[in-house]
């Protein structure tokens, strides 16, 4: 039981870390696109 709980916690932590990285990636892409649009105007 204890081992299973540790495994589940590790999986949750990993998925949260991946989700965080994805959000950061998307934020940077949006920022770059906006900056490019500002330069075009």
MDTraj code that builds the backbone (N, CA, C; nanometers):
import mdtraj as md
import numpy as np

residues = "UNK UNK UNK UNK UNK UNK UNK UNK UNK UNK UNK UNK UNK UNK UNK UNK UNK UNK UNK UNK UNK UNK UNK UNK UNK UNK UNK UNK UNK UNK UNK UNK UNK UNK UNK UNK UNK UNK UNK UNK UNK".split()
xyz = np.array([
    [0.0838, -0.1207, 0.0000],
    [0.0000, 0.0000, 0.0000],
    [0.0871, 0.1254, 0.0000],
    [0.1845, 0.1287, 0.0885],
    [0.2721, 0.2448, 0.0980],
    [0.3482, 0.2671, -0.0325],
    [0.3939, 0.1561, -0.0920],
    [0.4685, 0.1649, -0.2178],
    [0.3807, 0.2224, -0.3284],
    [0.2552, 0.1760, -0.3330],
    [0.1620, 0.2244, -0.4349],
    [0.1384, 0.3744, -0.4187],
    [0.1240, 0.4193, -0.2950],
    [0.1038, 0.5623, -0.2700],
    [0.2228, 0.6440, -0.3187],
    [0.3430, 0.5946, -0.2921],
    [0.4631, 0.6653, -0.3362],
    [0.4683, 0.6723, -0.4880],
    [0.4288, 0.5619, -0.5534],
    [0.4296, 0.5557, -0.6993],
    [0.3314, 0.6575, -0.7574],
    [0.2114, 0.6620, -0.6992],
    [0.1090, 0.7560, -0.7457],
    [0.1561, 0.9002, -0.7271],
    [0.2152, 0.9292, -0.6123],
    [0.2649, 1.0651, -0.5868],
    [0.3730, 1.1033, -0.6870],
    [0.4603, 1.0070, -0.7202],
    [0.5669, 1.0336, -0.8168],
    [0.5077, 1.0624, -0.9546],
    [0.4062, 0.9859, -0.9934],
    [0.3415, 1.0069, -1.1234],
    [0.2742, 1.1437, -1.1295],
    [0.2059, 1.1811, -1.0217],
    [0.1389, 1.3113, -1.0171],
    [0.2416, 1.4240, -1.0276],
    [0.3509, 1.4114, -0.9524],
    [0.4546, 1.5145, -0.9552],
    [0.5129, 1.5278, -1.0955],
    [0.5363, 1.4146, -1.1614],
    [0.5938, 1.4157, -1.2955],
    [0.4989, 1.4803, -1.3961],
    [0.3697, 1.4454, -1.3893],
    [0.2733, 1.5020, -1.4831],
    [0.2575, 1.6520, -1.4596],
    [0.2636, 1.6954, -1.3331],
    [0.2559, 1.8389, -1.3038],
    [0.3767, 1.9118, -1.3608],
    [0.4938, 1.8489, -1.3486],
    [0.6161, 1.9103, -1.3994],
    [0.6092, 1.9238, -1.5516],
    [0.5590, 1.8190, -1.6182],
    [0.5444, 1.8227, -1.7634],
    [0.4442, 1.9300, -1.8039],
    [0.3323, 1.9371, -1.7319],
    [0.2285, 2.0355, -1.7607],
    [0.2859, 2.1767, -1.7481],
    [0.3653, 2.1987, -1.6436],
    [0.4293, 2.3272, -1.6205],
    [0.5204, 2.3644, -1.7371],
    [0.5987, 2.2686, -1.7840],
    [0.6906, 2.2927, -1.8952],
    [0.6129, 2.3273, -2.0218],
    [0.5018, 2.2582, -2.0452],
    [0.4192, 2.2856, -2.1626],
    [0.3615, 2.4263, -2.1564],
    [0.3075, 2.4639, -2.0406],
    [0.2508, 2.5979, -2.0246],
    [0.3565, 2.7047, -2.0496],
    [0.4763, 2.6829, -1.9977],
    [0.5858, 2.7775, -2.0141],
    [0.6208, 2.7904, -2.1613],
    [0.6268, 2.6765, -2.2323],
    [0.6581, 2.6733, -2.3749],
    [0.5551, 2.7540, -2.4536],
    [0.4273, 2.7321, -2.4232],
    [0.3190, 2.8033, -2.4920],
    [0.3274, 2.9528, -2.4639],
    [0.3536, 2.9898, -2.3390],
    [0.3641, 3.1312, -2.3015],
    [0.4751, 3.2000, -2.3795],
    [0.5891, 3.1333, -2.3909],
    [0.7021, 3.1911, -2.4642],
    [0.6665, 3.2079, -2.6119],
    [0.6009, 3.1085, -2.6703],
    [0.5626, 3.1170, -2.8120],
    [0.4679, 3.2343, -2.8361],
    [0.3687, 3.2497, -2.7485],
    [0.2728, 3.3601, -2.7619],
    [0.3462, 3.4940, -2.7528],
    [0.4381, 3.5035, -2.6577],
    [0.5146, 3.6268, -2.6394],
    [0.5955, 3.6593, -2.7646],
    [0.6599, 3.5578, -2.8228],
    [0.7407, 3.5794, -2.9430],
    [0.6548, 3.6262, -3.0598],
    [0.5376, 3.5654, -3.0762],
    [0.4474, 3.6040, -3.1851],
    [0.4020, 3.7483, -3.1675],
    [0.3659, 3.7861, -3.0453],
    [0.3228, 3.9239, -3.0193],
    [0.4342, 4.0227, -3.0499],
    [0.5564, 3.9891, -3.0094],
    [0.6688, 4.0787, -3.0320],
    [0.6934, 4.0957, -3.1816],
    [0.6797, 3.9852, -3.2566],
    [0.6985, 3.9914, -3.4012],
    [0.5915, 4.0813, -3.4635],
    [0.4672, 4.0688, -3.4160],
    [0.3588, 4.1518, -3.4674],
    [0.3850, 4.2994, -3.4394],
    [0.4407, 4.3294, -3.3233],
    [0.4730, 4.4683, -3.2891],
    [0.5794, 4.5229, -3.3836],
    [0.6758, 4.4398, -3.4200],
    [0.7825, 4.4839, -3.5093],
    [0.7289, 4.5099, -3.6497],
    [0.6292, 4.4316, -3.6924],
    [0.5739, 4.4467, -3.8272],
    [0.4983, 4.5786, -3.8402],
    [0.4240, 4.6161, -3.7355],
    [0.3419, 4.7376, -3.7415],
    [0.4221, 4.8646, -3.7595],
])
top = md.Topology()
chain = top.add_chain()
for i, resn in enumerate(residues, 1):
    res = top.add_residue(resn, chain, resSeq=i)
    for name in ("N", "CA", "C"):
        top.add_atom(name, md.element.get_by_symbol(name[0]), res)
traj = md.Trajectory(xyz[None], top)
